[in-house]
Amino acid sequence: MKFTKMHGLGNDYIYVNCFEETVEDPSALSIRLSNRHFGVGSDGLILISPDENADCRMTLYNADGSRAKMCGNGIRCVGKYVYDHGIVGRKELKVQTDSGIKTLYLTTENGKVKSVRVDMGSPDFTAEHIPVIADTPEVISADWEVAWQHWNVTCVSTGNPHCVVRVSDVDDLNLEKIGPLFERDPRFPDRVNTEFVQICAPDRLRMRVWERGSGETMACGTGSCASAAAMIRCGLMQDRVTVQLRGGDLDIYWDREKDILWMEGPAETVFEGEILDGI
């Protein structure tokens, strides 16, 4: 089976063209191939397949085999893949996800996609929609105790459930210890992605992320959108934010009038390969 390794700001996935290939057990395949010592190495597996209501469908499996609804970095790479491989010839396309159809706008250079702008839809702060178990309809700048410490948290869905935690210094965190405790906190029945954010300026923040099913990753697109939206909702940032991640920067803009989050960033192909039987 042929595959392509791609990444958005270091958030890397293994992509399989299911217009041509068949994957019998994607959950098991993601676990096997995502291993960075005995497999290809990735944050998960993304299948690109036909869809009757969109230009293609993106189906995502995390490194632990669990299925995720959406991935901002992953969907930018899907846009690059289908354009660069001639599956879709337009620079505006629609991708079906488990969180609904997303519209992508491609910027090309020398006939290849260089960056992608994505309509990520509206941020949803409603607790039961995220879902998060809370005593209030929304969790906005709340004081929570997790891992025997008090944290300032805001919960929001941007296609995936997110818990945005405001801290003074993102480097001064033991994420390997704290991340799993947030991910599996009983207040999150579906587990949660946790973003630790440090505000640097009204239009810039730093972020580290612990993704459910994958651990700490170099970047998270839906998490960047969630972090920007959360800090804007708290009245701490402007509507246009640069999110600085371990893998680079993402540009996020919340069009408050239309209630649309826009995400723009790069998409890169690393290499192509073939999976042999027994590997």
C-alpha positions as CSV (number, residue, x, y, z in Angstrom):
1,M,0.0,0.0,0.0
2,K,1.4,3.4,-1.0
3,F,1.4,6.3,1.5
4,T,2.6,9.9,1.8
5,K,4.1,11.5,4.9
6,M,3.1,15.1,5.3
7,H,3.1,17.7,8.0
8,G,1.7,21.1,9.0
9,L,4.2,22.9,11.2
10,G,5.6,19.5,12.4
11,N,2.2,18.0,13.2
12,D,2.8,15.0,10.9
13,Y,0.5,12.4,9.6
14,I,0.6,9.4,7.2
15,Y,-1.8,9.9,4.3
16,V,-3.4,7.2,2.2
17,N,-5.1,7.9,-1.0
18,C,-8.3,5.8,-0.7
19,F,-9.4,6.8,-4.2
20,E,-6.9,4.1,-5.1
21,E,-6.1,2.1,-1.9
22,T,-8.2,0.1,0.5
23,V,-7.6,0.1,4.3
24,E,-9.3,-2.7,6.2
25,D,-8.5,-1.7,9.7
26,P,-7.4,1.9,9.9
27,S,-7.3,2.0,13.7
28,A,-4.8,-0.8,13.9
29,L,-2.8,0.5,11.0
30,S,-2.5,3.9,12.7
31,I,-1.2,2.4,15.8
32,R,1.4,0.3,13.9
33,L,2.6,3.0,11.5
34,S,2.6,5.9,13.9
35,N,5.3,4.3,16.1
36,R,8.4,6.4,15.7
37,H,10.8,3.5,16.3
38,F,9.1,0.5,14.7
39,G,6.8,2.3,12.1
40,V,6.9,5.3,9.8
41,G,6.4,7.7,12.7
42,S,3.6,10.2,12.9
43,D,0.8,11.7,15.0
44,G,-1.7,9.5,13.3
45,L,-3.2,8.3,10.0
46,I,-5.4,10.3,7.6
47,L,-7.4,8.6,4.8
48,I,-8.4,10.7,1.8
49,S,-11.4,9.2,0.1
50,P,-14.3,10.1,-2.3
51,D,-17.4,11.9,-0.9
52,E,-20.6,12.5,-2.7
53,N,-21.1,15.9,-1.0
54,A,-17.6,17.3,-1.2
55,D,-14.4,17.1,-3.2
56,C,-13.1,14.5,-0.9
57,R,-13.4,13.1,2.7
58,M,-10.8,13.2,5.4
59,T,-10.9,10.5,8.0
60,L,-8.4,10.8,10.9
61,Y,-7.1,8.3,13.4
62,N,-4.8,9.3,16.2
63,A,-1.5,7.6,17.1
64,D,-3.4,5.4,19.7
65,G,-5.9,4.3,17.1
66,S,-8.8,6.4,18.3
67,R,-10.8,8.3,15.7
68,A,-10.7,12.1,15.8
69,K,-13.3,14.5,14.3
70,M,-11.1,17.1,12.8
71,C,-7.4,18.3,12.4
72,G,-6.5,21.8,11.2
73,N,-3.0,21.0,10.2
74,G,-4.1,17.7,8.7
75,I,-6.8,19.2,6.6
76,R,-4.4,21.7,5.1
77,C,-2.2,18.8,4.0
78,V,-5.3,17.1,2.5
79,G,-5.8,20.2,0.4
80,K,-2.2,20.1,-0.8
81,Y,-2.4,16.4,-1.5
82,V,-5.5,16.4,-3.7
83,Y,-4.3,19.5,-5.6
84,D,-0.7,18.4,-6.1
85,H,-1.8,14.9,-7.2
86,G,-4.4,16.2,-9.6
87,I,-7.5,14.8,-7.8
88,V,-8.9,18.4,-7.6
89,G,-7.9,21.1,-10.0
90,R,-9.4,24.1,-8.2
91,K,-7.9,26.4,-5.6
92,E,-11.1,26.4,-3.7
93,L,-12.4,23.1,-2.5
94,K,-14.6,21.4,0.1
95,V,-13.4,18.6,2.4
96,Q,-15.9,16.4,4.4
97,T,-14.8,15.7,7.9
98,D,-16.5,14.1,11.0
99,S,-17.1,17.7,12.1
100,G,-18.8,18.7,8.8
101,I,-17.7,20.2,5.5
102,K,-14.8,22.6,5.6
103,T,-13.9,25.0,2.8
104,L,-10.2,25.4,1.8
105,Y,-8.5,28.2,-0.2
106,L,-5.2,27.2,-1.7
107,T,-2.1,29.4,-2.4
108,T,0.2,27.8,-4.9
109,E,3.8,28.3,-5.9
110,N,5.3,26.7,-9.1
111,G,2.2,24.6,-9.5
112,K,2.3,23.2,-5.9
113,V,0.3,24.2,-2.8
114,K,2.4,26.3,-0.5
115,S,-0.2,27.4,2.1
116,V,-3.9,26.9,2.9
117,R,-6.6,29.1,4.4
118,V,-9.4,27.2,6.0
119,D,-12.9,28.2,7.1
120,M,-13.0,26.5,10.5
121,G,-16.6,27.5,11.3
122,S,-17.8,29.0,14.5
123,P,-16.3,28.3,17.9
124,D,-18.8,26.7,20.3
125,F,-18.5,27.6,24.0
126,T,-21.6,25.6,25.0
127,A,-20.5,23.1,27.7
128,E,-22.8,20.3,26.7
129,H,-21.7,20.6,23.0
130,I,-18.0,20.4,23.7
131,P,-18.7,18.2,25.9
132,V,-17.6,19.2,29.3
133,I,-19.5,18.5,32.6
134,A,-19.9,21.9,34.4
135,D,-22.2,23.7,36.7
136,T,-22.5,26.6,34.2
137,P,-23.7,26.7,30.6
138,E,-20.2,27.8,29.5
139,V,-16.7,27.4,31.1
140,I,-15.1,30.8,30.6
141,S,-11.9,31.8,32.5
142,A,-12.9,29.4,35.3
143,D,-10.7,28.4,38.2
144,W,-10.2,24.6,38.1
145,E,-8.1,22.3,40.2
146,V,-6.3,19.7,38.2
147,A,-3.2,17.8,39.2
148,W,-3.3,19.4,42.7
149,Q,-2.9,22.9,41.2
150,H,-5.3,25.7,40.3
151,W,-5.6,26.7,36.6
152,N,-7.5,29.3,34.6
153,V,-9.4,27.4,32.0
154,T,-11.8,28.1,29.1
155,C,-13.5,25.3,27.2
156,V,-14.5,25.5,23.6
157,S,-15.1,23.2,20.6
158,T,-13.6,24.1,17.2
159,G,-14.4,20.7,15.7
160,N,-12.7,18.9,18.6
161,P,-13.1,19.5,22.3
162,H,-10.5,21.8,23.8
163,C,-9.6,23.1,27.2
164,V,-7.5,26.3,26.9
165,V,-5.3,26.9,30.0
166,R,-3.7,30.4,30.5
167,V,-0.3,30.2,32.0
168,S,2.6,32.7,32.6
169,D,5.3,30.6,30.8
170,V,4.6,27.6,28.5
171,D,8.2,26.5,28.8
172,D,7.8,26.0,32.6
173,L,5.5,23.0,32.3
174,N,5.9,19.3,32.8
175,L,3.5,18.4,30.0
176,E,4.2,14.7,30.1
177,K,2.8,14.7,33.6
178,I,0.1,17.4,33.4
179,G,-1.2,16.6,29.9
180,P,-2.7,13.2,30.6
181,L,-4.4,14.4,33.7
182,F,-6.3,17.1,31.8
183,E,-7.0,14.7,28.9
184,R,-8.6,12.1,31.1
185,D,-10.2,14.5,33.7
186,P,-13.7,13.1,34.5
187,R,-15.2,16.4,33.5
188,F,-14.5,15.5,29.9
189,P,-16.5,12.4,29.0
190,D,-14.9,12.2,25.5
191,R,-11.4,13.2,26.8
192,V,-10.0,16.6,25.6
193,N,-7.2,18.4,23.8
194,T,-5.5,20.8,26.2
195,E,-3.7,24.0,25.1
196,F,-1.5,25.8,27.5
197,V,-1.2,29.4,26.3
198,Q,1.0,32.4,27.2
199,I,-0.1,35.8,26.0
200,C,2.9,37.7,24.6
201,A,1.0,40.7,23.0
202,P,-2.6,41.6,22.1
203,D,-2.1,39.9,18.7
204,R,0.4,37.1,19.6
205,L,0.4,34.1,21.9
206,R,2.6,31.0,22.5
207,M,1.0,27.6,22.8
208,R,1.9,24.1,23.7
209,V,-0.6,21.4,23.2
210,W,-1.4,17.9,24.6
211,E,-3.6,16.2,22.1
212,R,-5.9,13.3,23.2
213,G,-4.6,10.1,21.7
214,S,-1.3,11.5,20.5
215,G,0.3,13.4,23.4
216,E,2.3,16.6,22.9
217,T,2.5,17.5,19.2
218,M,4.5,20.2,17.4
219,A,1.3,22.0,16.4
220,C,-2.5,21.8,16.5
221,G,-4.7,23.7,14.1
222,T,-8.0,23.3,15.9
223,G,-6.2,24.0,19.1
224,S,-4.7,27.2,17.8
225,C,-8.2,28.3,16.7
226,A,-9.5,27.3,20.1
227,S,-6.8,29.2,22.0
228,A,-7.2,32.4,19.9
229,A,-11.0,32.2,20.3
230,A,-10.8,31.6,24.0
231,M,-8.5,34.5,24.7
232,I,-10.5,36.8,22.5
233,R,-13.7,35.7,24.3
234,C,-12.0,36.5,27.6
235,G,-11.3,40.0,26.3
236,L,-7.5,39.6,26.4
237,M,-6.6,39.6,22.7
238,Q,-7.5,41.2,19.3
239,D,-9.5,39.4,16.7
240,R,-6.4,38.6,14.6
241,V,-3.8,36.4,16.4
242,T,-0.5,34.8,15.5
243,V,-0.2,31.6,17.4
244,Q,3.4,30.6,18.0
245,L,3.8,26.8,18.2
246,R,6.8,24.5,18.6
247,G,6.6,23.9,14.8
248,G,6.1,27.4,13.7
249,D,3.3,30.0,13.4
250,L,-0.3,29.9,12.5
251,D,-2.5,32.9,11.6
252,I,-5.9,32.9,13.2
253,Y,-8.7,35.4,12.5
254,W,-12.1,35.5,14.2
255,D,-14.5,37.3,12.0
256,R,-16.9,38.3,14.8
257,E,-19.5,39.7,12.4
258,K,-19.9,36.4,10.5
259,D,-18.8,34.3,13.5
260,I,-16.2,32.4,11.4
261,L,-12.7,31.3,12.5
262,W,-10.1,31.5,9.7
263,M,-6.9,29.5,10.0
264,E,-4.0,30.0,7.6
265,G,-0.7,28.1,7.5
266,P,1.7,25.9,5.5
267,A,1.4,22.3,4.3
268,E,4.5,20.2,3.4
269,T,5.1,16.9,1.8
270,V,8.0,15.0,3.5
271,F,8.2,11.8,1.4
272,E,6.3,9.0,-0.3
273,G,6.7,5.3,0.4
274,E,5.1,1.9,0.2
275,I,4.0,-0.3,3.1
276,L,5.2,-3.9,2.7
277,D,3.4,-7.0,4.1
278,G,4.6,-7.8,7.6
279,I,5.9,-4.3,8.4
